[in-house]
Amino acid sequence: MYVISGATGNTGKAAAKKLLQAGKKVRALVRNVERAGDLGALGAEVVAGDLSDRAGLTHALSGAEGLYLLSPPDMASQSFLAERARLLADVAGIVKSAAVPHVVFLSSVGGQHETGTGIIQTVHAGEVALRAVGVPSTFLRAAYFVENWGSVLPVAKQDGVLPSFIPGDLRLPMVSTADIGSLAAEALLDGPRGERVLELSGPQDVTPKEVAAVVSKLLGRTIQLVEPPLEAVVPTFTSFGISADVAGLFRDMYQGIRSGRVSFEGGKAEARRGATSLEETLRQLAK
């Protein structure tokens, strides 16, 4: 039995479906059972709960041979780093007590750093927490999500511009969430191998200008990339209802991307590339 947290999200659902297709038993841990109807129809056991529900999580982990663990951001938090570090330390303790033999944890490019990466520091805390309890873990450090561009595609459609806090000519790894979920499932099927780090990017590294070019092709009109200054990150994000604390962490992440601190560690980490093209994912987002 494999337990998938966040099973209704992009990466969780992809991981769950791949495991089910492989004939494995899947327990989908979700906040909203109604949203997991398709997984239930495919044969998954759907249980309600989240990471902050100690009793529910303990029950969900009963008999698990592997756990896919992710830590979605709380956009309203006023002290996100501290809150998430405490939560992930508690979760790691529960995983240890439940004798789960292997965890695949969704980390991030730059997840090896304790500081200087903004919101990515929360997944670093998750890596630290899992190491501290000694649970064999695979840290899946994924590149910048291609799906992140989905939030600004409506602006492109309406105004013909694609806003980017990442410099237009900066080439960096990006990856589609379908490939993240697929690799997470693969890692679960591989089983525990001590501590393992997988660094996942897409088929090729791309620049925001190249993203704009693909969006132009898909929309059938010229889309101009625009680069607001970093000073605009916090007011922009807070205008969407995100807390100033979380908005500041995103600003620091963009600064880390610009400086090169948000990058893969290399070394003993296993470099992987997904199969889903930038255009394929953007086409789905642009529908």
C-alpha positions in Angstrom: 0.0 0.0 0.0 1.4 3.4 -1.0 0.0 6.5 0.6 -0.1 9.7 -1.5 -0.6 13.0 0.3 -2.1 15.8 -1.7 -3.5 13.2 -4.0 -5.9 15.7 -5.7 -3.1 18.0 -6.6 -1.1 17.9 -9.9 1.8 15.8 -8.8 0.0 13.7 -6.3 -2.7 12.7 -8.7 -0.1 11.8 -11.4 1.8 9.7 -8.9 -1.3 7.9 -7.7 -2.5 7.1 -11.2 0.9 5.7 -12.2 1.0 3.4 -9.2 -2.6 2.3 -9.9 -1.7 1.6 -13.5 1.2 -0.6 -12.2 -1.3 -2.6 -10.2 -0.3 -1.3 -6.8 -2.7 -0.4 -3.9 -3.0 3.3 -3.3 -4.4 5.2 -0.3 -5.1 8.8 -1.3 -4.9 11.2 1.5 -7.1 14.3 0.6 -8.7 17.2 2.3 -11.8 17.0 0.1 -13.0 13.5 -0.6 -15.4 14.7 -3.3 -12.5 16.0 -5.4 -10.9 12.5 -5.5 -13.8 10.7 -7.2 -11.7 9.8 -10.2 -9.1 8.2 -8.1 -11.7 6.2 -6.2 -13.1 5.0 -9.5 -9.6 3.8 -10.5 -9.4 1.7 -7.4 -7.7 4.0 -4.9 -8.8 4.0 -1.2 -9.7 7.6 -0.5 -9.3 8.9 3.1 -9.9 12.4 4.4 -7.2 14.2 6.3 -4.2 16.5 6.1 -0.7 16.7 7.6 -1.9 18.7 10.6 -4.3 15.9 11.6 -2.1 13.7 13.8 -4.7 10.9 14.4 -5.9 10.9 10.8 -2.3 10.8 9.4 -1.3 8.0 11.7 -4.4 6.0 10.6 -3.6 6.7 6.9 -0.1 5.5 7.3 -1.1 2.1 8.8 0.5 -0.6 6.7 2.1 1.7 4.3 5.2 0.5 2.4 5.8 4.0 1.0 4.6 7.6 1.4 4.7 10.4 -1.1 4.9 13.6 1.0 4.5 17.1 -0.2 4.1 20.4 1.6 1.8 22.8 -0.1 2.2 26.5 0.9 -0.2 28.2 3.2 -0.7 31.5 1.4 -2.3 33.2 4.4 0.3 32.4 7.0 1.9 35.2 8.9 4.9 33.1 9.9 5.2 30.5 7.3 8.8 29.3 7.7 8.5 28.7 11.4 5.0 27.1 11.2 6.0 24.8 8.4 9.2 23.7 10.1 7.2 22.7 13.2 4.6 20.9 11.1 7.1 18.9 9.0 9.0 17.9 12.2 5.8 16.6 13.6 5.0 14.7 10.4 8.4 13.2 10.3 7.9 11.9 13.9 4.5 10.4 12.9 6.1 8.7 9.9 8.8 7.3 12.1 6.3 6.0 14.7 4.2 4.5 12.0 7.3 2.5 10.8 6.9 3.7 7.2 9.9 2.2 5.5 10.3 4.8 2.7 9.3 8.4 2.0 9.5 10.3 -1.3 9.5 13.9 -0.3 8.7 16.6 -2.9 11.6 19.1 -2.4 12.8 21.7 -4.8 15.8 22.9 -6.8 17.8 24.8 -4.2 16.4 22.6 -1.4 19.9 21.8 -0.2 20.3 25.4 1.2 19.1 26.5 4.6 18.9 30.1 3.7 18.8 32.4 0.7 16.1 30.7 -1.3 12.9 32.2 0.1 9.9 29.9 0.3 12.1 27.0 -0.8 13.6 27.0 2.7 10.4 25.2 3.9 11.3 22.1 1.9 14.8 22.3 3.2 13.3 22.0 6.7 11.4 19.0 5.5 14.6 17.3 4.3 16.2 18.1 7.7 13.3 16.7 9.6 13.2 13.4 7.8 17.0 13.0 8.2 16.7 13.7 11.9 14.3 10.8 12.5 16.3 8.4 10.2 13.5 7.4 7.8 14.9 6.3 4.5 14.0 9.1 2.2 14.2 10.1 -1.4 14.3 13.9 -1.9 12.8 14.7 -5.2 14.2 18.2 -6.0 12.1 19.5 -8.8 12.8 22.5 -11.0 10.6 25.5 -11.5 7.1 24.3 -12.3 6.0 25.0 -15.9 2.4 25.3 -14.4 3.5 28.4 -12.5 3.0 30.3 -15.8 -0.6 29.4 -15.7 -1.3 32.2 -13.3 -0.3 34.9 -15.8 -1.7 33.4 -19.0 -5.0 35.3 -18.5 -2.9 38.5 -18.7 -1.3 37.3 -21.9 -4.7 36.5 -23.4 -6.2 39.9 -22.4 -3.3 42.3 -22.7 -0.8 40.6 -24.9 2.0 40.6 -22.3 3.5 37.9 -20.1 4.8 39.2 -16.8 7.9 37.6 -15.3 9.9 38.2 -12.2 12.6 36.0 -13.8 14.9 37.9 -16.2 13.9 37.1 -19.8 17.3 35.8 -20.9 18.0 33.7 -17.9 18.0 30.0 -18.9 16.9 27.7 -16.1 15.4 24.3 -15.6 11.6 24.0 -15.7 9.5 20.9 -15.4 5.9 19.8 -15.8 4.0 18.4 -12.8 3.1 15.3 -14.7 6.8 14.4 -14.9 7.2 15.1 -11.1 4.4 12.7 -10.2 5.7 10.1 -12.6 9.1 10.2 -11.0 7.7 10.2 -7.5 5.8 7.0 -8.4 8.9 5.5 -9.9 10.9 6.3 -6.8 8.3 4.7 -4.5 8.4 1.5 -6.6 12.2 1.5 -6.4 11.8 1.3 -2.6 14.2 2.5 0.1 17.8 3.1 -0.8 19.0 5.0 2.2 19.1 8.7 1.5 18.6 9.5 -2.2 18.4 12.8 -4.1 16.8 13.1 -7.5 17.1 16.4 -9.3 14.4 16.7 -12.0 14.2 19.2 -14.8 12.3 19.2 -18.1 13.5 18.0 -21.5 15.6 21.2 -21.9 16.3 24.3 -19.9 14.4 27.4 -21.2 14.3 31.2 -20.8 11.2 33.2 -20.0 11.5 34.8 -23.5 11.2 31.3 -24.9 8.1 30.7 -22.8 6.6 33.9 -24.2 7.4 32.7 -27.8 5.6 29.4 -27.2 2.6 31.3 -25.7 2.6 33.5 -28.7 2.4 30.4 -31.0 -0.4 28.9 -28.9 -2.5 32.0 -28.8 -1.8 33.0 -32.3 -0.7 36.5 -31.5 2.5 38.2 -30.4 3.0 38.1 -26.6 5.6 40.5 -25.2 7.5 39.4 -22.1 7.6 42.2 -19.4 9.9 42.1 -16.5 8.6 44.0 -13.4 11.3 44.8 -10.8 11.7 42.6 -7.7 10.3 45.5 -5.6 6.9 44.7 -7.3 6.8 41.1 -6.0 5.3 41.8 -2.6 2.7 44.4 -3.6 1.7 42.2 -6.5 1.3 39.1 -4.5 -0.5 40.8 -1.6 -3.0 42.3 -4.0 -4.1 38.7 -4.7 -4.7 38.1 -1.0 -1.4 36.4 -0.2 0.1 37.4 3.2 3.0 39.9 3.3 5.1 37.1 5.0 4.6 34.6 2.2 4.9 37.3 -0.5 8.3 38.3 0.9 9.4 34.7 0.7 8.5 34.6 -3.0 10.5 37.8 -3.5 13.5 36.2 -1.8 13.1 33.1 -4.0 13.1 35.2 -7.2 16.2 36.9 -5.9 17.8 33.5 -5.3 16.9 32.5 -8.9 18.6 35.6 -10.2 21.7 35.1 -8.1 22.0 31.5 -9.0 21.6 30.2 -5.4 18.4 28.4 -6.5 20.1 25.8 -8.5 20.7 22.1 -8.4 23.4 20.6 -6.1 24.8 18.1 -8.5 27.5 15.8 -7.0 26.0 12.6 -5.8 22.5 13.7 -6.7 20.9 11.8 -9.6 20.0 14.2 -12.5 16.8 13.3 -14.3 14.9 14.9 -17.2 11.2 14.6 -17.8 9.5 13.8 -21.1 6.8 16.5 -21.2 7.6 19.4 -23.4 7.1 23.0 -22.5 4.7 23.5 -25.3 2.6 20.4 -24.3 2.1 21.7 -20.8 1.4 25.3 -21.9 -1.1 24.1 -24.4 -3.1 22.5 -21.7 -2.8 25.6 -19.5 -3.9 27.9 -22.3 -7.2 26.1 -23.0 
